[in-house]
């Protein structure tokens, strides 16, 4: 029988590559990434570990490229797992790009792969603990804006609501809250076909992106020191949760977010409440 396909965006490194390693035994791997050199290197590394994978160049902010990726996946076999790790953090781009990549890109992905959903298909969208912090004080106007994910004028709508939302830090947190809401909505469209959609919110993770944010934002070190586990997470720890979410063991889990943060979100709330962050 044809093995199901696991499509992993941002699959050339960090959490995406870690997810490929835990899903590769049970799935055919299709890695998508914006960086061709890293994509080739990831494929070679996986081959050296006994995994077979295909690669596809992808700009997640390009709606047409998302549909091309979905068509490529359909050629390889039935959709088993769709793991969306691609995204931009605050130090990587301006606020408009962050909105477009993180939220619109996630909506484009779900739109492109909706026809491929079958019984047993699972989509895991990576959000962030930052989305939980934004959610606490989100207004009805912001939530309505976030539900406009996938529209061509999203950034214009953001600017009209509040120019401050184009600050990279604010854009990151709000766009990731939008990903959480997107997973909640999309679960209702995948459910009738037997598919599931969940979001996963990592805390501070020891990847190239996580280390860059930690170096640029000193308060992140304070966050780490104040968390119950007192350390950053690892890409492998996030991937282990992704593997569970994509497995039959999680067959009744959909339309929700899984926070994997070592306790840091609650620690941040306490620091904010005390005025020490």
N, C-alpha and C positions, 0 to 999 in steps of 0.2 A: 504494500500500500504506500501511496505517496505520503511522505511526512508533511505535517503542517508547516507553514512558513512563519518565522518570527521576523518581523520587520522592526529594525531598531534605528531610529533617527539619532544623530549625534553618535553614531556607532563606532567612530574611529578612535575614541579615547574616553578616559574618565569613566563615568557611570555607564555610558552606552556600551563600551567594550567589556566592562565587567558583566553587564547583563547578557551580552553575547556568550560569554563563557558559561553562564549557568543555564542558558536556554539551548545551547548548541547540541546537546545530546539528544533532545527530543524534537528538535525543529531544524528545518533548513533555514539558514541565516541569510537575511538580506540587510546589509548595513548601508545606511544612507548618511552622507556627511557632505559639508560644503568644501572640505579640504581634500583634494585628490591625493596628495602625497601621504597624508595621514591615513586615508582610506586604504591605499595600497599597503602601507606598513601594517595596518591592523589585520588585513586579510592574510598577509604573510605570517604574522604572529599567530593567528588562529590556526592556520594550516600547520604550523610547526607543533601545535598542541593537539592536532588530530581533528580539528573542526573544518567543515566545508562551509564556505561563505561566498556570497556574491556582493558586489559593491555597486552603489548608485550615487552619483553626484546629486546633491540636493541643496537648494536654497529654500528653507522652510517658509520664507516670506513670499514665495512665488506659487500662486495657486495652480498654475498649469503644471509645474514640476511635481507638485503633490499628486496630481492625477496620473502623471507619467510613472511615478513610483508605485502607485496602486496597481496600474496595469502590469508593471514588471512583476510585482508580487503575485498577481493572479496567474501569470504564466508559469510561476514556479510551483504553485500548489495552493491548497486551501489555506485560508488565513487562520493561524493559531494564535499568535500574539503580535500585538502592535504596541511597541514601547517607545514613547516619545520623550527622549532626553535632551534633544537639541533646544538651545535657548541662549539668551544673552543676560549677563549679570550687570550690575550698575556701572562697573568700571570698563565695560567692553564697548559701549555705544551710547549715543544720546537717547533721550527718552522716547522720541518718536520711533526710532528703530527698535527699541525694546518692546514697545507696544505692538509693533507690527510683527516682530518675530515671535514673541512669547505668546501673545493672545491670538492675533489673527492667524499666525502659523499653525497653532493648535487647532483652530476651527477649520482651516483649510484641510488639515490632515484628516479630521473626523469626517468631513464632507466627502473627501476623496475615497475613503475606505468604507464608508457606510454600505455601499452595495456588496462589498466582499464579506460582510458579517454573516456568519453561519453559526449553527449550534456549537458552542465551545470556544468561539472566538473571544479574545480578551484584549481590551485596550487599556494600557496604563499610561496616564499622562503625568509627567513629572511637574509638580507645582513647587511650592517652597513653604517653609515655616513663615516666611515674610507675608505670604498670603493670609495666614491665620492672624497675624498681627494687624493687618489692614482690615480683616473681616470684623474685628471687634468693634470698630467705630465706623463701619461703612454706612453711608447714607443710602436711602432708597434711590436717589438720583445716580449715585455711582453704580449701584447694583444693576439698574436699568441700562446704564452705559455698557457694563461688562457683558450683559446679555446680547449686546449688538456685535459680539465677536464674529469675525468673518466678513464684515462689511468694509467696502473700499474706503469709506470716509471715517473710519474709526478714529484716527488721529485727530481729524477735524472736530469730531464730537468730543474727544477728550479735551482739546484746547477750549472748546466752547463751555464745557462744564467747569473746568478749573485749570488754569495755566500751570499751577504748581504740580499737577499730575504729570507734567512733562519733565520734571526733575528726574534724573536717572534712578535714584533710590525709590522715589514714590512710584515711578512707572513700573519698576521691577515688582514691588510688593502688590500693587493694584493689578497688574497683568497676571501675576501668579494666582491671586484670588479669583480672577476671571477664569483661569484654567480649572480651578476647583469647581466653580459654578458650571463650566462647560461640561465637565465629567458628569455632574449631577443630571444635567439636561439630556446629554447623549445616552445615558443609561436607559432612558425611556424609549429611545429609537432602536437601540440594539437588542433590548430585552425580548421583544416578540420573536426575534430570530434565534434566540438562545444565546445571545452574546452578552458580555458584561463590559462595563466601563468604570474604571476607578481612577482617582488621582492619588499621587503619592507625594508627600511634602517632606523632603529632606531638610535637616538642619545644616550646620556647617560641616562640609565633607572634604576630606583631604584629597582633592583633585587639583589639577592645574588651575582651574577656575576658582575653586575654594581658597587656594593659597594666595592667588592674586587679590581676591577680595579682602582676605585677612591682612595682607600687607598694606593695602590702600586704606583700610578702615580700622584704625586701632581699637575701636570699641568692640570689634569681633573677638579680640583676645579676652576682653573682660567677660563677654558672653560665655566663652569657652570655660573660663575659670569659675564662673558662677553656676555652670550646669551640674546636675547631679553626677554625671559620669566624668566631668572634668576633662574632656578631650573632644577632638573632632571625630566624626564618623569616617568610615572608609567606603570606597566605592563598592567593595565586595559585600559590605553589610547592607547597602541599599539594594544591590543586585539580588541578594538572598530573599529580601522581602518581595521584590518584583517576581522572582521565581515562584514564590508561594501564591501571589495574586494571580499568576497565569496558570496555576495548577488546579486540578479538580478539587483539591483540598479547600479551595476558596470559592467553591461553586455557588454559594448563596451570598456572595459579597459583591455588591455593585452599587453604583450611584453614591459613593461616599469617598472620603479622603482618609488616607492613612498617614499619620504624622510619625516620621522616623527621625527624631531629633536629639536623642539622648537626654531629653528633659529640658532642652535649652529654651523652648518657647515659653514655658511657664517661668523659667528663670528671668527671661527678658521682661515679661509682664511685671514681675516683682520689682525688677530694677527700674522700670519706667514708673511704676506706682510710687516708688520711693524717691524718684527724682535723681537717681544715681547713674542714669544712662542717657 
